[in-house]
Amino acid sequence: MLVVDAVECGRSGLIGLLVAGDRARTTGGFFGRKQEGLVDAIENLLKKTDDCELAAIDAIAASAHSLVIELGIFRGRLDIEQAIELIRLEEDLQVDRWGLVEGGHDVDIADLRVQISAATVFLGLSRTH
């Protein structure tokens, strides 16, 4: 179910769903094209964050290797499990095909879960003070 939702979001522009005021567009090329206003929209969103939120954004984006997934968590559009599923999507497909390397993939999954969960909880707690 989540994969279908992610594909549908990708077609309409996931960043566009996450950043108000602009909409991502899919492209046919490998490198895509410049999307006017998108960088400004992300910059404006980040400028409105406090230091704790920015620290959480940095931690999640670094663990996820994706600003889009991080913005989904930040805006409340993705929960921890959905984010982890999206982050792991390609590798899980490889595991399904070739198998799980015990002591490798399973440790990576646990580490990712800890990193994303800790930063997301920190983000939530920083908003309650």
C-alpha beads as a LAMMPS data file, in Angstrom:
LAMMPS data file: protein, C-alpha beads

129 atoms
128 bonds

1 atom types
1 bond types

-500.0 500.0 xlo xhi
-500.0 500.0 ylo yhi
-500.0 500.0 zlo zhi

Masses

1 110.0

Atoms # bond

1 1 1 0.000 0.000 0.000
2 1 1 2.718 2.487 0.939
3 1 1 4.664 1.793 -2.248
4 1 1 1.608 2.619 -4.360
5 1 1 1.081 5.793 -2.344
6 1 1 4.745 6.729 -2.813
7 1 1 4.568 6.147 -6.561
8 1 1 1.432 8.242 -6.803
9 1 1 3.088 10.985 -4.774
10 1 1 6.152 10.779 -7.001
11 1 1 4.092 11.326 -10.109
12 1 1 2.433 14.423 -8.705
13 1 1 5.579 15.704 -7.028
14 1 1 6.333 14.578 -3.480
15 1 1 8.249 17.761 -2.662
16 1 1 5.269 19.733 -3.911
17 1 1 3.112 17.921 -1.370
18 1 1 5.580 18.648 1.398
19 1 1 6.559 22.244 0.685
20 1 1 3.662 24.650 0.491
21 1 1 3.613 27.066 -2.385
22 1 1 5.498 25.065 -4.985
23 1 1 5.094 21.774 -6.763
24 1 1 7.757 19.404 -8.056
25 1 1 7.446 18.155 -11.603
26 1 1 8.640 14.824 -12.907
27 1 1 11.114 14.831 -15.773
28 1 1 12.143 12.358 -18.426
29 1 1 15.878 12.947 -18.079
30 1 1 18.319 11.489 -15.584
31 1 1 19.330 14.864 -14.151
32 1 1 15.914 16.485 -14.430
33 1 1 15.418 20.171 -14.957
34 1 1 15.551 23.219 -12.752
35 1 1 12.275 23.767 -10.962
36 1 1 11.822 27.469 -10.449
37 1 1 10.892 28.439 -6.932
38 1 1 11.385 25.001 -5.401
39 1 1 14.770 25.767 -3.850
40 1 1 13.401 29.079 -2.559
41 1 1 10.401 27.306 -1.009
42 1 1 12.661 24.842 0.805
43 1 1 15.001 27.645 1.882
44 1 1 12.070 29.668 3.259
45 1 1 10.781 26.636 5.152
46 1 1 14.203 25.986 6.696
47 1 1 14.649 29.658 7.660
48 1 1 11.451 29.437 9.736
49 1 1 12.799 26.593 11.886
50 1 1 14.402 27.003 15.279
51 1 1 17.789 25.502 16.188
52 1 1 16.317 22.279 17.603
53 1 1 14.130 21.701 14.547
54 1 1 17.077 22.371 12.256
55 1 1 19.226 19.885 14.206
56 1 1 16.492 17.243 13.846
57 1 1 16.106 18.021 10.137
58 1 1 19.851 17.596 9.651
59 1 1 19.947 14.296 11.562
60 1 1 16.979 12.802 9.706
61 1 1 18.168 13.987 6.280
62 1 1 21.648 12.568 6.941
63 1 1 20.256 9.176 7.996
64 1 1 17.643 9.062 5.234
65 1 1 19.979 10.440 2.541
66 1 1 16.910 12.383 1.462
67 1 1 15.623 15.863 2.167
68 1 1 12.262 14.874 0.675
69 1 1 11.688 12.101 3.215
70 1 1 12.879 14.371 6.006
71 1 1 10.441 17.084 4.953
72 1 1 7.684 14.467 4.974
73 1 1 8.458 13.704 8.616
74 1 1 8.873 17.387 9.482
75 1 1 5.508 18.310 7.974
76 1 1 3.751 15.320 9.553
77 1 1 3.053 13.627 6.205
78 1 1 5.183 10.564 7.012
79 1 1 5.463 8.653 10.255
80 1 1 8.628 6.810 11.272
81 1 1 7.594 3.462 9.779
82 1 1 6.543 4.986 6.451
83 1 1 9.818 6.904 6.238
84 1 1 11.877 3.801 6.965
85 1 1 9.931 1.814 4.371
86 1 1 10.628 4.474 1.733
87 1 1 14.305 4.741 2.700
88 1 1 14.720 0.958 2.522
89 1 1 12.631 0.419 -0.612
90 1 1 15.436 -0.272 -3.093
91 1 1 17.528 -2.329 -0.685
92 1 1 14.508 -4.390 0.385
93 1 1 13.868 -5.232 -3.267
94 1 1 17.474 -6.429 -3.533
95 1 1 17.093 -8.484 -0.324
96 1 1 13.935 -10.086 -1.731
97 1 1 15.860 -11.073 -4.829
98 1 1 19.260 -12.031 -3.408
99 1 1 18.584 -12.663 0.274
100 1 1 19.398 -11.042 3.598
101 1 1 22.999 -10.904 4.764
102 1 1 22.778 -11.664 8.475
103 1 1 24.919 -9.322 10.504
104 1 1 24.812 -6.833 7.640
105 1 1 21.390 -5.877 6.361
106 1 1 19.645 -6.606 9.650
107 1 1 22.112 -4.438 11.584
108 1 1 21.713 -1.645 9.002
109 1 1 17.933 -1.806 9.377
110 1 1 18.151 -1.618 13.173
111 1 1 20.623 1.279 13.014
112 1 1 18.428 3.193 10.559
113 1 1 15.388 2.643 12.776
114 1 1 17.275 4.013 15.811
115 1 1 18.644 7.047 13.926
116 1 1 15.313 8.048 12.350
117 1 1 13.286 7.350 15.493
118 1 1 15.624 9.280 17.795
119 1 1 15.719 12.341 15.546
120 1 1 11.933 12.246 15.019
121 1 1 11.275 12.018 18.765
122 1 1 13.727 14.889 19.321
123 1 1 11.834 16.916 16.712
124 1 1 8.532 16.223 18.461
125 1 1 9.916 17.090 21.887
126 1 1 11.497 20.304 20.599
127 1 1 8.062 21.467 19.484
128 1 1 6.457 20.975 22.900
129 1 1 8.576 23.478 24.823

Bonds

1 1 1 2
2 1 2 3
3 1 3 4
4 1 4 5
5 1 5 6
6 1 6 7
7 1 7 8
8 1 8 9
9 1 9 10
10 1 10 11
11 1 11 12
12 1 12 13
13 1 13 14
14 1 14 15
15 1 15 16
16 1 16 17
17 1 17 18
18 1 18 19
19 1 19 20
20 1 20 21
21 1 21 22
22 1 22 23
23 1 23 24
24 1 24 25
25 1 25 26
26 1 26 27
27 1 27 28
28 1 28 29
29 1 29 30
30 1 30 31
31 1 31 32
32 1 32 33
33 1 33 34
34 1 34 35
35 1 35 36
36 1 36 37
37 1 37 38
38 1 38 39
39 1 39 40
40 1 40 41
41 1 41 42
42 1 42 43
43 1 43 44
44 1 44 45
45 1 45 46
46 1 46 47
47 1 47 48
48 1 48 49
49 1 49 50
50 1 50 51
51 1 51 52
52 1 52 53
53 1 53 54
54 1 54 55
55 1 55 56
56 1 56 57
57 1 57 58
58 1 58 59
59 1 59 60
60 1 60 61
61 1 61 62
62 1 62 63
63 1 63 64
64 1 64 65
65 1 65 66
66 1 66 67
67 1 67 68
68 1 68 69
69 1 69 70
70 1 70 71
71 1 71 72
72 1 72 73
73 1 73 74
74 1 74 75
75 1 75 76
76 1 76 77
77 1 77 78
78 1 78 79
79 1 79 80
80 1 80 81
81 1 81 82
82 1 82 83
83 1 83 84
84 1 84 85
85 1 85 86
86 1 86 87
87 1 87 88
88 1 88 89
89 1 89 90
90 1 90 91
91 1 91 92
92 1 92 93
93 1 93 94
94 1 94 95
95 1 95 96
96 1 96 97
97 1 97 98
98 1 98 99
99 1 99 100
100 1 100 101
101 1 101 102
102 1 102 103
103 1 103 104
104 1 104 105
105 1 105 106
106 1 106 107
107 1 107 108
108 1 108 109
109 1 109 110
110 1 110 111
111 1 111 112
112 1 112 113
113 1 113 114
114 1 114 115
115 1 115 116
116 1 116 117
117 1 117 118
118 1 118 119
119 1 119 120
120 1 120 121
121 1 121 122
122 1 122 123
123 1 123 124
124 1 124 125
125 1 125 126
126 1 126 127
127 1 127 128
128 1 128 129
